[in-house]
């Protein structure tokens, strides 16, 4: 039986409940899936038949160490999914600029440089609300909603972030509160399933950590087509991908293209774990 190590983090050593749904369907395909903490120096990664990056949800707190580990995997010649070049590219949210240059419609985004004035830029763009976030982040880490009548705290955060990985500012899309945020899941470039995520009342963050909720749903055709175009802009085709975005005036705007460690909602979607397992088995046999 082949062995695939599912890389996770110290706080989730046995994988998330969602990722554990992969174990049985992979075993049916002759693959033993085992959890392994990415930062654990005792793990012999090269002894595995492949490594899948899954719940490495602390990578943004020690990015250089994480990227060094990815490079070490690459030198060991063990197959890694998604591939190391994709992981490095996706670790910084500046990848959105690359996708926009390729014609992918993204949520309006500003990339601050030195001397950036948040209040002035919001007035210039006509934004009533904006979201300030780090360029390296996960699970809404250091992410703040700012309104035009109180931008100082957002400016303070932005200035601090500029001393680290850098900051980005996105227009706050009111449809997140009214209609929710879509997550469309793809395996080997093929659509598998989707969920609609909603924040709790009075919040803007859709993650479970902040009281958000999700349910499976069929995305509108225009959203599916837009997500497919986003996937097509990535080379090579990723083993797994989650496209997060919102509806706006009949258009789907990309917020994030998650290729590094996204939750894939396998337990929510009927057949989701089986489709992912089939994609893994196909990649492992290539």
C-alpha positions in Angstrom: 0.0 0.0 0.0 1.3 3.4 -0.9 1.7 6.0 1.8 0.8 9.7 1.5 1.6 12.1 4.3 -1.0 14.8 4.9 0.9 17.8 6.2 -0.8 19.6 9.1 0.2 21.9 12.0 1.0 21.5 15.6 -2.4 22.5 16.8 -4.1 19.9 14.6 -1.7 16.9 14.7 -4.3 14.3 13.7 -5.8 16.4 10.8 -9.1 18.2 10.8 -12.3 16.3 10.9 -12.9 17.3 7.3 -9.6 15.9 6.1 -10.1 12.7 8.1 -12.9 12.0 5.7 -10.2 11.3 3.0 -8.7 8.3 4.9 -11.3 5.7 4.0 -11.8 6.5 0.3 -8.0 6.6 -0.1 -7.6 3.3 1.6 -10.1 1.8 -0.8 -7.7 2.9 -3.6 -4.7 1.3 -2.0 -3.3 4.5 -0.4 -2.6 5.0 3.3 -3.1 8.6 4.4 -1.2 9.6 7.5 -1.0 12.9 9.3 2.3 14.6 9.8 3.1 17.9 11.4 5.0 20.0 8.8 7.3 21.6 11.4 8.2 18.3 13.2 11.9 17.6 12.5 11.4 13.9 13.2 9.2 13.2 10.2 10.9 11.4 7.3 9.1 13.1 4.5 11.3 11.5 1.8 10.1 8.0 2.8 6.6 8.8 1.8 5.2 8.2 -1.7 3.9 11.7 -1.7 3.0 14.7 0.5 -0.2 16.7 0.4 -0.2 20.1 2.0 -3.4 20.3 4.0 -4.1 22.0 7.3 -0.7 23.9 7.7 -2.7 26.8 9.2 0.2 28.4 11.0 2.4 28.9 7.9 1.7 32.7 7.9 3.2 33.0 11.4 6.6 31.6 10.3 6.6 32.0 6.5 10.3 31.7 5.9 10.5 28.5 7.8 7.6 27.1 6.0 9.0 28.0 2.6 12.4 26.5 3.6 10.6 23.3 4.4 8.8 23.3 1.0 12.2 23.7 -0.6 13.6 20.8 1.4 10.7 18.6 0.2 11.4 19.7 -3.4 15.1 18.7 -3.1 14.1 15.3 -1.7 12.2 14.6 -4.9 9.1 13.4 -3.1 6.0 14.4 -5.0 4.2 17.4 -3.4 0.7 18.6 -4.0 0.1 21.3 -4.8 3.5 21.6 -6.4 6.2 23.7 -4.6 6.2 26.5 -7.2 2.4 26.9 -6.8 2.7 26.9 -3.0 5.4 29.6 -3.0 3.3 31.7 -5.4 0.1 31.3 -3.5 1.7 32.0 0.0 1.6 35.8 -0.7 -1.7 37.4 -1.7 0.1 39.4 -4.4 -0.8 36.5 -6.6 -4.1 38.3 -7.1 -2.2 40.9 -9.1 -1.0 38.2 -11.5 -4.4 36.8 -11.9 -5.9 40.2 -12.6 -3.3 40.8 -15.3 -4.5 37.6 -16.9 -8.0 38.9 -17.0 -9.5 37.4 -13.9 -12.0 39.7 -12.3 -11.0 40.3 -8.6 -12.6 42.3 -5.8 -11.3 45.9 -6.1 -7.9 45.8 -4.4 -5.2 48.4 -3.6 -1.6 47.5 -2.8 -0.2 50.3 -0.5 3.3 51.7 -0.8 5.2 54.0 1.5 3.2 57.1 2.4 -0.2 55.5 1.7 -3.1 57.4 3.2 -6.1 55.1 3.8 -8.7 57.8 4.3 -7.6 59.7 1.2 -7.6 56.6 -1.0 -11.1 55.5 0.2 -12.5 59.0 -0.6 -10.8 58.9 -4.0 -12.3 55.5 -4.8 -15.7 56.2 -3.3 -15.4 53.3 -0.9 -17.6 53.6 2.2 -15.9 50.5 3.8 -12.7 48.7 3.2 -10.9 45.6 4.5 -7.3 45.9 5.6 -5.3 42.7 5.7 -1.8 41.4 5.5 -0.4 40.1 2.2 0.5 36.9 4.1 -2.4 35.7 6.1 -4.8 32.9 7.0 -8.2 32.7 8.8 -8.7 36.5 8.8 -5.5 37.0 10.7 -5.0 40.7 11.5 -7.9 41.6 9.2 -9.9 44.7 9.9 -13.1 46.3 8.5 -12.7 50.0 8.2 -15.4 52.7 7.5 -14.7 56.2 6.2 -15.8 57.8 9.5 -13.1 56.0 11.4 -10.0 55.1 9.4 -7.3 55.7 12.0 -7.3 52.2 13.4 -7.1 50.8 9.9 -4.2 53.2 9.1 -2.4 52.1 12.2 -2.8 48.4 11.3 -1.7 49.1 7.7 1.4 51.0 8.8 2.4 48.2 11.0 1.8 45.5 8.3 4.0 47.5 6.0 6.9 46.7 8.3 6.3 43.0 7.8 4.8 41.1 4.8 3.0 44.2 3.5 -0.6 45.3 3.5 -3.5 45.1 1.0 -6.8 46.9 1.0 -9.9 45.5 -0.6 -13.3 47.2 -1.1 -15.8 45.7 1.4 -18.4 43.9 -0.6 -21.8 44.4 1.1 -23.0 41.2 -0.6 -20.9 39.2 1.9 -23.4 40.3 4.5 -26.5 40.0 2.3 -25.8 37.0 0.1 -22.7 35.4 1.5 -19.4 34.4 0.1 -19.0 31.5 -2.3 -16.3 28.8 -2.1 -16.0 26.6 -5.2 -13.9 23.5 -4.9 -12.0 22.0 -7.8 -10.0 18.8 -8.1 -7.5 18.5 -11.0 -9.2 21.5 -12.6 -12.7 20.0 -12.5 -15.5 21.5 -10.4 -16.5 19.2 -7.5 -18.8 21.2 -5.1 -19.5 24.6 -3.6 -20.6 26.1 -0.4 -22.0 29.5 0.5 -20.5 31.0 3.6 -22.2 33.7 5.8 -20.9 35.8 8.7 -22.7 35.9 12.0 -24.9 38.9 12.6 -22.9 42.1 13.1 -19.6 40.6 11.7 -18.0 40.5 8.3 -15.8 37.4 8.7 -17.3 34.1 7.3 -14.8 31.8 9.1 -16.1 29.4 11.8 -13.6 30.9 14.2 -15.7 34.0 14.2 -19.1 32.5 14.2 -19.6 32.1 10.5 -21.6 29.3 8.9 -21.7 27.4 5.6 -23.9 25.2 3.6 -23.6 23.4 0.3 -25.3 25.2 -2.7 -25.2 25.2 -6.4 -23.4 28.3 -7.7 -24.9 30.4 -10.5 -23.5 29.6 -13.9 -21.6 32.9 -14.2 -19.8 32.1 -10.9 -18.8 28.7 -12.0 -17.6 30.0 -15.4 -15.5 32.7 -13.6 -14.0 30.2 -11.2 -13.1 27.9 -14.1 -11.3 30.8 -15.8 -9.4 31.5 -12.6 -8.3 27.9 -12.4 -7.3 27.9 -16.1 -5.0 30.8 -15.3 -2.9 28.6 -13.0 -0.1 26.4 -14.4 0.3 23.5 -13.8 -3.3 22.5 -13.1 -3.5 22.3 -9.2 -4.6 19.0 -7.6 -6.9 20.9 -5.4 -8.2 24.5 -5.3 -10.8 26.6 -3.6 -12.0 29.7 -5.3 -13.6 32.3 -2.9 -15.6 35.1 -4.3 -18.7 37.2 -4.2 -21.5 38.1 -6.6 -21.6 41.7 -7.7 -24.1 43.0 -10.3 -24.3 39.7 -12.0 -20.5 39.2 -11.9 -18.3 36.9 -9.8 -15.4 38.7 -8.2 -12.5 36.7 -6.9 -11.5 37.3 -3.3 -9.0 34.5 -2.8 -7.7 31.6 -4.9 -6.7 29.1 -2.2 -4.1 26.6 -3.4 -2.0 26.1 -0.2 -4.1 24.9 2.8 -7.8 25.5 2.3 -10.6 23.8 4.0 -12.4 21.8 1.3 -15.7 21.1 3.0 -15.4 17.4 2.2 -17.9 16.3 4.9 -20.5 18.8 3.8 -20.6 17.8 0.1 -21.9 14.4 -0.8 -19.2 12.5 -2.6 -16.6 15.3 -2.1 -14.1 13.1 -0.2 -14.4 10.4 -2.8 -13.8 12.8 -5.7 -10.7 14.2 -4.0 -9.5 10.7 -3.2 -9.9 9.7 -6.9 -7.9 12.8 -8.0 -5.2 12.0 -5.5 -5.0 8.4 -6.7 -4.8 9.5 -10.3 -2.0 11.9 -9.5 -0.1 9.3 -7.5 -0.2 6.8 -10.4 1.0 9.4 -12.9 
